[in-house]
Amino acid sequence: MSLVLSLLMLAAIALVIGAFAQWKRGASRKQVALMLLLAVIMAANVAIWTLPDASGNSPLASAPEN
């Protein structure tokens, strides 16, 4: 699971860099906005899995390891 979350964060960073590069080239604002939106969604998913709740437990810690 840690590998998947790490890959998600790397992909989100790559999307932000790609969106910036596309914006500098003059690409469609819609494409740039969608890339940034996807990066935010990916980062939010990682945060949901890793941040602890009020009791101090994170979903990642309680996920079964296979």
PQR file with spaces between the fields and no chain letter, atoms N, CA, C, O and H, PARSE charges and radii, in Angstrom:
ATOM       1  N    MET     1       0.816   -1.188    0.000 -0.4000 1.5000
ATOM       2  CA   MET     1       0.000    0.000    0.000 -0.0000 2.0000
ATOM       3  C    MET     1       0.864    1.258    0.000  0.5500 1.7000
ATOM       4  O    MET     1       0.514    2.256   -0.629 -0.5500 1.4000
ATOM       5  N    SER     2       1.991    1.209    0.704 -0.4000 1.5000
ATOM       6  CA   SER     2       2.883    2.369    0.727 -0.0000 2.0000
ATOM       7  C    SER     2       3.417    2.679   -0.662  0.5500 1.7000
ATOM       8  O    SER     2       3.587    3.842   -1.025 -0.5500 1.4000
ATOM       9  H    SER     2       2.276    0.398    1.215  0.4000 1.0000
ATOM      10  N    LEU     3       3.678    1.634   -1.434 -0.4000 1.5000
ATOM      11  CA   LEU     3       4.165    1.828   -2.800 -0.0000 2.0000
ATOM      12  C    LEU     3       3.110    2.527   -3.648  0.5500 1.7000
ATOM      13  O    LEU     3       3.435    3.424   -4.426 -0.5500 1.4000
ATOM      14  H    LEU     3       3.539    0.688   -1.138  0.4000 1.0000
ATOM      15  N    VAL     4       1.863    2.127   -3.506 -0.4000 1.5000
ATOM      16  CA   VAL     4       0.783    2.736   -4.277 -0.0000 2.0000
ATOM      17  C    VAL     4       0.621    4.209   -3.908  0.5500 1.7000
ATOM      18  O    VAL     4       0.459    5.053   -4.789 -0.5500 1.4000
ATOM      19  H    VAL     4       1.599    1.398   -2.875  0.4000 1.0000
ATOM      20  N    LEU     5       0.664    4.519   -2.626 -0.4000 1.5000
ATOM      21  CA   LEU     5       0.529    5.909   -2.196 -0.0000 2.0000
ATOM      22  C    LEU     5       1.709    6.750   -2.659  0.5500 1.7000
ATOM      23  O    LEU     5       1.542    7.916   -3.017 -0.5500 1.4000
ATOM      24  H    LEU     5       0.796    3.833   -1.911  0.4000 1.0000
ATOM      25  N    SER     6       2.891    6.169   -2.654 -0.4000 1.5000
ATOM      26  CA   SER     6       4.071    6.888   -3.146 -0.0000 2.0000
ATOM      27  C    SER     6       3.951    7.173   -4.644  0.5500 1.7000
ATOM      28  O    SER     6       4.279    8.267   -5.103 -0.5500 1.4000
ATOM      29  H    SER     6       3.028    5.222   -2.363  0.4000 1.0000
ATOM      30  N    LEU     7       3.486    6.194   -5.390 -0.4000 1.5000
ATOM      31  CA   LEU     7       3.304    6.395   -6.829 -0.0000 2.0000
ATOM      32  C    LEU     7       2.219    7.436   -7.113  0.5500 1.7000
ATOM      33  O    LEU     7       2.336    8.213   -8.061 -0.5500 1.4000
ATOM      34  H    LEU     7       3.219    5.305   -5.018  0.4000 1.0000
ATOM      35  N    LEU     8       1.173    7.451   -6.299 -0.4000 1.5000
ATOM      36  CA   LEU     8       0.128    8.462   -6.464 -0.0000 2.0000
ATOM      37  C    LEU     8       0.685    9.872   -6.251  0.5500 1.7000
ATOM      38  O    LEU     8       0.355   10.792   -6.999 -0.5500 1.4000
ATOM      39  H    LEU     8       1.079    6.820   -5.529  0.4000 1.0000
ATOM      40  N    MET     9       1.522   10.038   -5.237 -0.4000 1.5000
ATOM      41  CA   MET     9       2.095   11.362   -4.983 -0.0000 2.0000
ATOM      42  C    MET     9       3.064   11.759   -6.096  0.5500 1.7000
ATOM      43  O    MET     9       3.081   12.918   -6.511 -0.5500 1.4000
ATOM      44  H    MET     9       1.791    9.290   -4.629  0.4000 1.0000
ATOM      45  N    LEU    10       3.867   10.821   -6.583 -0.4000 1.5000
ATOM      46  CA   LEU    10       4.767   11.124   -7.694 -0.0000 2.0000
ATOM      47  C    LEU    10       3.986   11.503   -8.946  0.5500 1.7000
ATOM      48  O    LEU    10       4.376   12.415   -9.675 -0.5500 1.4000
ATOM      49  H    LEU    10       3.853    9.879   -6.246  0.4000 1.0000
ATOM      50  N    ALA    11       2.894   10.810   -9.191 -0.4000 1.5000
ATOM      51  CA   ALA    11       2.064   11.135  -10.348 -0.0000 2.0000
ATOM      52  C    ALA    11       1.405   12.503  -10.187  0.5500 1.7000
ATOM      53  O    ALA    11       1.278   13.246  -11.160 -0.5500 1.4000
ATOM      54  H    ALA    11       2.577   10.070   -8.599  0.4000 1.0000
ATOM      55  N    ALA    12       0.990   12.836   -8.980 -0.4000 1.5000
ATOM      56  CA   ALA    12       0.382   14.149   -8.739 -0.0000 2.0000
ATOM      57  C    ALA    12       1.404   15.263   -8.969  0.5500 1.7000
ATOM      58  O    ALA    12       1.077   16.298   -9.551 -0.5500 1.4000
ATOM      59  H    ALA    12       1.093   12.232   -8.190  0.4000 1.0000
ATOM      60  N    ILE    13       2.632   15.053   -8.514 -0.4000 1.5000
ATOM      61  CA   ILE    13       3.691   16.041   -8.733 -0.0000 2.0000
ATOM      62  C    ILE    13       3.984   16.173  -10.223  0.5500 1.7000
ATOM      63  O    ILE    13       4.168   17.281  -10.726 -0.5500 1.4000
ATOM      64  H    ILE    13       2.897   14.213   -8.041  0.4000 1.0000
ATOM      65  N    ALA    14       4.028   15.048  -10.926 -0.4000 1.5000
ATOM      66  CA   ALA    14       4.271   15.080  -12.370 -0.0000 2.0000
ATOM      67  C    ALA    14       3.143   15.801  -13.099  0.5500 1.7000
ATOM      68  O    ALA    14       3.394   16.513  -14.071 -0.5500 1.4000
ATOM      69  H    ALA    14       3.878   14.148  -10.517  0.4000 1.0000
ATOM      70  N    LEU    15       1.911   15.628  -12.644 -0.4000 1.5000
ATOM      71  CA   LEU    15       0.785   16.325  -13.261 -0.0000 2.0000
ATOM      72  C    LEU    15       0.874   17.834  -13.057  0.5500 1.7000
ATOM      73  O    LEU    15       0.560   18.602  -13.967 -0.5500 1.4000
ATOM      74  H    LEU    15       1.707   15.050  -11.854  0.4000 1.0000
ATOM      75  N    VAL    16       1.295   18.259  -11.885 -0.4000 1.5000
ATOM      76  CA   VAL    16       1.439   19.697  -11.634 -0.0000 2.0000
ATOM      77  C    VAL    16       2.542   20.278  -12.521  0.5500 1.7000
ATOM      78  O    VAL    16       2.376   21.348  -13.105 -0.5500 1.4000
ATOM      79  H    VAL    16       1.549   17.635  -11.146  0.4000 1.0000
ATOM      80  N    ILE    17       3.659   19.572  -12.617 -0.4000 1.5000
ATOM      81  CA   ILE    17       4.758   20.034  -13.476 -0.0000 2.0000
ATOM      82  C    ILE    17       4.311   20.051  -14.937  0.5500 1.7000
ATOM      83  O    ILE    17       4.609   20.997  -15.667 -0.5500 1.4000
ATOM      84  H    ILE    17       3.793   18.702  -12.142  0.4000 1.0000
ATOM      85  N    GLY    18       3.602   19.013  -15.365 -0.4000 1.5000
ATOM      86  CA   GLY    18       3.099   18.953  -16.730 -0.0000 2.0000
ATOM      87  C    GLY    18       2.088   20.047  -17.026  0.5500 1.7000
ATOM      88  O    GLY    18       2.083   20.621  -18.115 -0.5500 1.4000
ATOM      89  H    GLY    18       3.360   18.244  -14.772  0.4000 1.0000
ATOM      90  N    ALA    19       1.232   20.333  -16.051 -0.4000 1.5000
ATOM      91  CA   ALA    19       0.249   21.402  -16.242 -0.0000 2.0000
ATOM      92  C    ALA    19       0.940   22.748  -16.377  0.5500 1.7000
ATOM      93  O    ALA    19       0.545   23.573  -17.200 -0.5500 1.4000
ATOM      94  H    ALA    19       1.237   19.867  -15.166  0.4000 1.0000
ATOM      95  N    PHE    20       1.966   22.972  -15.577 -0.4000 1.5000
ATOM      96  CA   PHE    20       2.713   24.225  -15.672 -0.0000 2.0000
ATOM      97  C    PHE    20       3.401   24.337  -17.028  0.5500 1.7000
ATOM      98  O    PHE    20       3.403   25.403  -17.644 -0.5500 1.4000
ATOM      99  H    PHE    20       2.288   22.302  -14.908  0.4000 1.0000
ATOM     100  N    ALA    21       3.983   23.234  -17.486 -0.4000 1.5000
ATOM     101  CA   ALA    21       4.649   23.248  -18.795 -0.0000 2.0000
ATOM     102  C    ALA    21       3.643   23.502  -19.918  0.5500 1.7000
ATOM     103  O    ALA    21       3.928   24.259  -20.846 -0.5500 1.4000
ATOM     104  H    ALA    21       3.981   22.369  -16.985  0.4000 1.0000
ATOM     105  N    GLN    22       2.481   22.881  -19.839 -0.4000 1.5000
ATOM     106  CA   GLN    22       1.449   23.101  -20.849 -0.0000 2.0000
ATOM     107  C    GLN    22       0.944   24.545  -20.824  0.5500 1.7000
ATOM     108  O    GLN    22       0.674   25.135  -21.870 -0.5500 1.4000
ATOM     109  H    GLN    22       2.250   22.266  -19.085  0.4000 1.0000
ATOM     110  N    TRP    23       0.820   25.102  -19.631 -0.4000 1.5000
ATOM     111  CA   TRP    23       0.364   26.484  -19.499 -0.0000 2.0000
ATOM     112  C    TRP    23       1.372   27.443  -20.123  0.5500 1.7000
ATOM     113  O    TRP    23       0.992   28.414  -20.777 -0.5500 1.4000
ATOM     114  H    TRP    23       1.039   24.623  -18.781  0.4000 1.0000
ATOM     115  N    LYS    24       2.669   27.164  -19.917 -0.4000 1.5000
ATOM     116  CA   LYS    24       3.704   28.023  -20.493 -0.0000 2.0000
ATOM     117  C    LYS    24       3.719   27.932  -22.018  0.5500 1.7000
ATOM     118  O    LYS    24       4.058   28.906  -22.690 -0.5500 1.4000
ATOM     119  H    LYS    24       2.978   26.375  -19.386  0.4000 1.0000
ATOM     120  N    ARG    25       3.360   26.785  -22.563 -0.4000 1.5000
ATOM     121  CA   ARG    25       3.297   26.593  -24.021 -0.0000 2.0000
ATOM     122  C    ARG    25       2.054   27.216  -24.629  0.5500 1.7000
ATOM     123  O    ARG    25       1.979   27.376  -25.848 -0.5500 1.4000
ATOM     124  H    ARG    25       3.084   25.994  -22.017  0.4000 1.0000
ATOM     125  N    GLY    26       1.095   27.563  -23.818 -0.4000 1.5000
ATOM     126  CA   GLY    26      -0.129   28.156  -24.337 -0.0000 2.0000
ATOM     127  C    GLY    26      -1.201   27.140  -24.652  0.5500 1.7000
ATOM     128  O    GLY    26      -2.040   27.378  -25.521 -0.5500 1.4000
ATOM     129  H    GLY    26       1.157   27.433  -22.828  0.4000 1.0000
ATOM     130  N    ALA    27      -1.191   26.019  -23.970 -0.4000 1.5000
ATOM     131  CA   ALA    27      -2.195   24.981  -24.206 -0.0000 2.0000
ATOM     132  C    ALA    27      -3.559   25.446  -23.679  0.5500 1.7000
ATOM     133  O    ALA    27      -3.677   26.493  -23.042 -0.5500 1.4000
ATOM     134  H    ALA    27      -0.509   25.826  -23.264  0.4000 1.0000
ATOM     135  N    SER    28      -4.544   24.661  -23.956 -0.4000 1.5000
ATOM     136  CA   SER    28      -5.911   24.955  -23.545 -0.0000 2.0000
ATOM     137  C    SER    28      -6.001   25.071  -22.017  0.5500 1.7000
ATOM     138  O    SER    28      -5.449   24.250  -21.285 -0.5500 1.4000
ATOM     139  H    SER    28      -4.448   23.811  -24.473  0.4000 1.0000
ATOM     140  N    ARG    29      -6.701   26.099  -21.559 -0.4000 1.5000
ATOM     141  CA   ARG    29      -6.885   26.283  -20.115 -0.0000 2.0000
ATOM     142  C    ARG    29      -7.653   25.118  -19.506  0.5500 1.7000
ATOM     143  O    ARG    29      -7.423   24.737  -18.359 -0.5500 1.4000
ATOM     144  H    ARG    29      -7.150   26.766  -22.153  0.4000 1.0000
ATOM     145  N    LYS    30      -8.560   24.564  -20.283 -0.4000 1.5000
ATOM     146  CA   LYS    30      -9.357   23.439  -19.795 -0.0000 2.0000
ATOM     147  C    LYS    30      -8.460   22.237  -19.503  0.5500 1.7000
ATOM     148  O    LYS    30      -8.629   21.577  -18.478 -0.5500 1.4000
ATOM     149  H    LYS    30      -8.748   24.873  -21.215  0.4000 1.0000
ATOM     150  N    GLN    31      -7.516   21.949  -20.388 -0.4000 1.5000
ATOM     151  CA   GLN    31      -6.607   20.827  -20.200 -0.0000 2.0000
ATOM     152  C    GLN    31      -5.728   21.051  -18.970  0.5500 1.7000
ATOM     153  O    GLN    31      -5.527   20.137  -18.170 -0.5500 1.4000
ATOM     154  H    GLN    31      -7.379   22.485  -21.221  0.4000 1.0000
ATOM     155  N    VAL    32      -5.210   22.256  -18.825 -0.4000 1.5000
ATOM     156  CA   VAL    32      -4.367   22.580  -17.675 -0.0000 2.0000
ATOM     157  C    VAL    32      -5.172   22.465  -16.382  0.5500 1.7000
ATOM     158  O    VAL    32      -4.685   21.911  -15.397 -0.5500 1.4000
ATOM     159  H    VAL    32      -5.373   22.998  -19.475  0.4000 1.0000
ATOM     160  N    ALA    33      -6.393   22.981  -16.380 -0.4000 1.5000
ATOM     161  CA   ALA    33      -7.238   22.926  -15.195 -0.0000 2.0000
ATOM     162  C    ALA    33      -7.582   21.482  -14.823  0.5500 1.7000
ATOM     163  O    ALA    33      -7.601   21.131  -13.643 -0.5500 1.4000
ATOM     164  H    ALA    33      -6.789   23.432  -17.181  0.4000 1.0000
ATOM     165  N    LEU    34      -7.853   20.655  -15.820 -0.4000 1.5000
ATOM     166  CA   LEU    34      -8.172   19.253  -15.540 -0.0000 2.0000
ATOM     167  C    LEU    34      -6.961   18.506  -14.981  0.5500 1.7000
ATOM     168  O    LEU    34      -7.110   17.645  -14.114 -0.5500 1.4000
ATOM     169  H    LEU    34      -7.838   20.941  -16.778  0.4000 1.0000
ATOM     170  N    MET    35      -5.778   18.826  -15.467 -0.4000 1.5000
ATOM     171  CA   MET    35      -4.563   18.204  -14.930 -0.0000 2.0000
ATOM     172  C    MET    35      -4.357   18.603  -13.467  0.5500 1.7000
ATOM     173  O    MET    35      -4.000   17.770  -12.634 -0.5500 1.4000
ATOM     174  H    MET    35      -5.657   19.525  -16.171  0.4000 1.0000
ATOM     175  N    LEU    36      -4.581   19.871  -13.168 -0.4000 1.5000
ATOM     176  CA   LEU    36      -4.437   20.334  -11.788 -0.0000 2.0000
ATOM     177  C    LEU    36      -5.510   19.743  -10.889  0.5500 1.7000
ATOM     178  O    LEU    36      -5.239   19.392   -9.740 -0.5500 1.4000
ATOM     179  H    LEU    36      -4.870   20.547  -13.845  0.4000 1.0000
ATOM     180  N    LEU    37      -6.732   19.631  -11.409 -0.4000 1.5000
ATOM     181  CA   LEU    37      -7.812   19.027  -10.636 -0.0000 2.0000
ATOM     182  C    LEU    37      -7.499   17.567  -10.307  0.5500 1.7000
ATOM     183  O    LEU    37      -7.722   17.127   -9.179 -0.5500 1.4000
ATOM     184  H    LEU    37      -6.952   19.915  -12.342  0.4000 1.0000
ATOM     185  N    LEU    38      -6.995   16.830  -11.261 -0.4000 1.5000
ATOM     186  CA   LEU    38      -6.635   15.441  -11.017 -0.0000 2.0000
ATOM     187  C    LEU    38      -5.515   15.341   -9.984  0.5500 1.7000
ATOM     188  O    LEU    38      -5.538   14.445   -9.140 -0.5500 1.4000
ATOM     189  H    LEU    38      -6.813   17.188  -12.177  0.4000 1.0000
ATOM     190  N    ALA    39      -4.541   16.241  -10.036 -0.4000 1.5000
ATOM     191  CA   ALA    39      -3.458   16.241   -9.050 -0.0000 2.0000
ATOM     192  C    ALA    39      -3.998   16.501   -7.646  0.5500 1.7000
ATOM     193  O    ALA    39      -3.551   15.879   -6.683 -0.5500 1.4000
ATOM     194  H    ALA    39      -4.522   16.969  -10.721  0.4000 1.0000
ATOM     195  N    VAL    40      -4.955   17.414   -7.527 -0.4000 1.5000
ATOM     196  CA   VAL    40      -5.552   17.706   -6.220 -0.0000 2.0000
ATOM     197  C    VAL    40      -6.333   16.502   -5.710  0.5500 1.7000
ATOM     198  O    VAL    40      -6.265   16.174   -4.526 -0.5500 1.4000
ATOM     199  H    VAL    40      -5.319   17.920   -8.309  0.4000 1.0000
ATOM     200  N    ILE    41      -7.066   15.849   -6.587 -0.4000 1.5000
ATOM     201  CA   ILE    41      -7.838   14.669   -6.185 -0.0000 2.0000
ATOM     202  C    ILE    41      -6.913   13.547   -5.733  0.5500 1.7000
ATOM     203  O    ILE    41      -7.195   12.870   -4.745 -0.5500 1.4000
ATOM     204  H    ILE    41      -7.122   16.116   -7.549  0.4000 1.0000
ATOM     205  N    MET    42      -5.820   13.348   -6.444 -0.4000 1.5000
ATOM     206  CA   MET    42      -4.873   12.305   -6.057 -0.0000 2.0000
ATOM     207  C    MET    42      -4.239   12.616   -4.701  0.5500 1.7000
ATOM     208  O    MET    42      -4.098   11.722   -3.866 -0.5500 1.4000
ATOM     209  H    MET    42      -5.591   13.899   -7.247  0.4000 1.0000
ATOM     210  N    ALA    43      -3.862   13.861   -4.479 -0.4000 1.5000
ATOM     211  CA   ALA    43      -3.271   14.254   -3.192 -0.0000 2.0000
ATOM     212  C    ALA    43      -4.292   14.115   -2.064  0.5500 1.7000
ATOM     213  O    ALA    43      -3.938   13.723   -0.952 -0.5500 1.4000
ATOM     214  H    ALA    43      -3.978   14.587   -5.157  0.4000 1.0000
ATOM     215  N    ALA    44      -5.549   14.432   -2.344 -0.4000 1.5000
ATOM     216  CA   ALA    44      -6.590   14.290   -1.325 -0.0000 2.0000
ATOM     217  C    ALA    44      -6.797   12.819   -0.958  0.5500 1.7000
ATOM     218  O    ALA    44      -7.005   12.498    0.212 -0.5500 1.4000
ATOM     219  H    ALA    44      -5.836   14.751   -3.247  0.4000 1.0000
ATOM     220  N    ASN    45      -6.742   11.939   -1.932 -0.4000 1.5000
ATOM     221  CA   ASN    45      -6.872   10.512   -1.648 -0.0000 2.0000
ATOM     222  C    ASN    45      -5.727   10.015   -0.779  0.5500 1.7000
ATOM     223  O    ASN    45      -5.948    9.223    0.137 -0.5500 1.4000
ATOM     224  H    ASN    45      -6.573   12.200   -2.883  0.4000 1.0000
ATOM     225  N    VAL    46      -4.513   10.466   -1.051 -0.4000 1.5000
ATOM     226  CA   VAL    46      -3.376   10.084   -0.219 -0.0000 2.0000
ATOM     227  C    VAL    46      -3.569   10.625    1.197  0.5500 1.7000
ATOM     228  O    VAL    46      -3.283    9.929    2.171 -0.5500 1.4000
ATOM     229  H    VAL    46      -4.334   11.109   -1.795  0.4000 1.0000
ATOM     230  N    ALA    47      -4.052   11.859    1.315 -0.4000 1.5000
ATOM     231  CA   ALA    47      -4.281   12.440    2.634 -0.0000 2.0000
ATOM     232  C    ALA    47      -5.350   11.667    3.407  0.5500 1.7000
ATOM     233  O    ALA    47      -5.220   11.457    4.613 -0.5500 1.4000
ATOM     234  H    ALA    47      -4.284   12.425    0.523  0.4000 1.0000
ATOM     235  N    ILE    48      -6.392   11.250    2.720 -0.4000 1.5000
ATOM     236  CA   ILE    48      -7.448   10.479    3.381 -0.0000 2.0000
ATOM     237  C    ILE    48      -6.880    9.187    3.960  0.5500 1.7000
ATOM     238  O    ILE    48      -7.244    8.790    5.067 -0.5500 1.4000
ATOM     239  H    ILE    48      -6.498   11.420    1.740  0.4000 1.0000
ATOM     240  N    TRP    49      -6.000    8.538    3.228 -0.4000 1.5000
ATOM     241  CA   TRP    49      -5.452    7.269    3.677 -0.0000 2.0000
ATOM     242  C    TRP    49      -4.388    7.418    4.763  0.5500 1.7000
ATOM     243  O    TRP    49      -4.194    6.499    5.559 -0.5500 1.4000
ATOM     244  H    TRP    49      -5.704    8.860    2.328  0.4000 1.0000
ATOM     245  N    THR    50      -3.698    8.554    4.810 -0.4000 1.5000
ATOM     246  CA   THR    50      -2.562    8.665    5.727 -0.0000 2.0000
ATOM     247  C    THR    50      -2.820    9.514    6.965  0.5500 1.7000
ATOM     248  O    THR    50      -2.200    9.271    8.000 -0.5500 1.4000
ATOM     249  H    THR    50      -3.855    9.300    4.163  0.4000 1.0000
ATOM     250  N    LEU    51      -3.709   10.500    6.899 -0.4000 1.5000
ATOM     251  CA   LEU    51      -3.935   11.360    8.051 -0.0000 2.0000
ATOM     252  C    LEU    51      -4.779   10.645    9.102  0.5500 1.7000
ATOM     253  O    LEU    51      -5.765    9.987    8.768 -0.5500 1.4000
ATOM     254  H    LEU    51      -4.213   10.697    6.058  0.4000 1.0000
ATOM     255  N    PRO    52      -4.396   10.773   10.360 -0.5600 1.5000
ATOM     256  CA   PRO    52      -5.165   10.105   11.416  0.2800 2.0000
ATOM     257  C    PRO    52      -6.472   10.828   11.713  0.5500 1.7000
ATOM     258  O    PRO    52      -6.616   12.023   11.457 -0.5500 1.4000
ATOM     259  N    ASP    53      -7.425   10.067   12.262 -0.4000 1.5000
ATOM     260  CA   ASP    53      -8.697   10.662   12.663 -0.0000 2.0000
ATOM     261  C    ASP    53      -8.578   11.178   14.099  0.5500 1.7000
ATOM     262  O    ASP    53      -7.474   11.286   14.633 -0.5500 1.4000
ATOM     263  H    ASP    53      -7.308    9.096   12.469  0.4000 1.0000
ATOM     264  N    ALA    54      -9.699   11.492   14.713 -0.4000 1.5000
ATOM     265  CA   ALA    54      -9.690   12.065   16.065 -0.0000 2.0000
ATOM     266  C    ALA    54      -9.107   11.105   17.101  0.5500 1.7000
ATOM     267  O    ALA    54      -8.530   11.540   18.098 -0.5500 1.4000
ATOM     268  H    ALA    54     -10.596   11.404   14.279  0.4000 1.0000
ATOM     269  N    SER    55      -9.255    9.822   16.869 -0.4000 1.5000
ATOM     270  CA   SER    55      -8.723    8.842   17.824 -0.0000 2.0000
ATOM     271  C    SER    55      -7.256    8.510   17.572  0.5500 1.7000
ATOM     272  O    SER    55      -6.653    7.762   18.341 -0.5500 1.4000
ATOM     273  H    SER    55      -9.724    9.469   16.060  0.4000 1.0000
ATOM     274  N    GLY    56      -6.679    9.053   16.511 -0.4000 1.5000
ATOM     275  CA   GLY    56      -5.263    8.838   16.232 -0.0000 2.0000
ATOM     276  C    GLY    56      -4.973    7.664   15.325  0.5500 1.7000
ATOM     277  O    GLY    56      -3.809    7.304   15.148 -0.5500 1.4000
ATOM     278  H    GLY    56      -7.169    9.660   15.886  0.4000 1.0000
ATOM     279  N    ASN    57      -5.991    7.058   14.747 -0.4000 1.5000
ATOM     280  CA   ASN    57      -5.808    5.914   13.849 -0.0000 2.0000
ATOM     281  C    ASN    57      -5.988    6.357   12.403  0.5500 1.7000
ATOM     282  O    ASN    57      -6.912    7.103   12.082 -0.5500 1.4000
ATOM     283  H    ASN    57      -6.936    7.351   14.891  0.4000 1.0000
ATOM     284  N    SER    58      -5.104    5.895   11.546 -0.4000 1.5000
ATOM     285  CA   SER    58      -5.241    6.201   10.120 -0.0000 2.0000
ATOM     286  C    SER    58      -5.769    4.962    9.399  0.5500 1.7000
ATOM     287  O    SER    58      -5.523    3.839    9.839 -0.5500 1.4000
ATOM     288  H    SER    58      -4.353    5.289   11.807  0.4000 1.0000
ATOM     289  N    PRO    59      -6.491    5.155    8.296 -0.5600 1.5000
ATOM     290  CA   PRO    59      -6.981    4.004    7.533  0.2800 2.0000
ATOM     291  C    PRO    59      -5.834    3.117    7.017  0.5500 1.7000
ATOM     292  O    PRO    59      -6.000    1.905    6.883 -0.5500 1.4000
ATOM     293  N    LEU    60      -4.701    3.709    6.736 -0.4000 1.5000
ATOM     294  CA   LEU    60      -3.564    2.931    6.259 -0.0000 2.0000
ATOM     295  C    LEU    60      -3.074    1.956    7.319  0.5500 1.7000
ATOM     296  O    LEU    60      -2.689    0.832    6.998 -0.5500 1.4000
ATOM     297  H    LEU    60      -4.566    4.694    6.844  0.4000 1.0000
ATOM     298  N    ALA    61      -3.086    2.374    8.574 -0.4000 1.5000
ATOM     299  CA   ALA    61      -2.628    1.501    9.657 -0.0000 2.0000
ATOM     300  C    ALA    61      -3.587    0.340    9.883  0.5500 1.7000
ATOM     301  O    ALA    61      -3.166   -0.738   10.301 -0.5500 1.4000
ATOM     302  H    ALA    61      -3.400    3.287    8.835  0.4000 1.0000
ATOM     303  N    SER    62      -4.861    0.548    9.612 -0.4000 1.5000
ATOM     304  CA   SER    62      -5.835   -0.523    9.847 -0.0000 2.0000
ATOM     305  C    SER    62      -6.124   -1.366    8.609  0.5500 1.7000
ATOM     306  O    SER    62      -6.912   -2.309    8.675 -0.5500 1.4000
ATOM     307  H    SER    62      -5.203    1.424    9.272  0.4000 1.0000
ATOM     308  N    ALA    63      -5.493   -1.036    7.479 -0.4000 1.5000
ATOM     309  CA   ALA    63      -5.698   -1.811    6.256 -0.0000 2.0000
ATOM     310  C    ALA    63      -4.977   -3.147    6.368  0.5500 1.7000
ATOM     311  O    ALA    63      -3.859   -3.206    6.879 -0.5500 1.4000
ATOM     312  H    ALA    63      -4.853   -0.270    7.425  0.4000 1.0000
ATOM     313  N    PRO    64      -5.609   -4.223    5.894 -0.5600 1.5000
ATOM     314  CA   PRO    64      -4.955   -5.536    5.952  0.2800 2.0000
ATOM     315  C    PRO    64      -3.776   -5.610    4.986  0.5500 1.7000
ATOM     316  O    PRO    64      -3.834   -5.083    3.875 -0.5500 1.4000
ATOM     317  N    GLU    65      -2.719   -6.264    5.421 -0.4000 1.5000
ATOM     318  CA   GLU    65      -1.541   -6.440    4.568 -0.0000 2.0000
ATOM     319  C    GLU    65      -1.601   -7.809    3.919  0.5500 1.7000
ATOM     320  O    GLU    65      -1.680   -8.827    4.607 -0.5500 1.4000
ATOM     321  H    GLU    65      -2.673   -6.692    6.324  0.4000 1.0000
ATOM     322  N    ASN    66      -1.563   -7.834    2.604 -0.4000 1.5000
ATOM     323  CA   ASN    66      -1.608   -9.119    1.874 -0.0000 2.0000
ATOM     324  C    ASN    66      -0.307   -9.362    1.186  0.5500 1.7000
ATOM     325  O    ASN    66      -0.142  -10.384    0.520 -0.5500 1.4000
ATOM     326  H    ASN    66      -1.499   -7.008    2.045  0.4000 1.0000
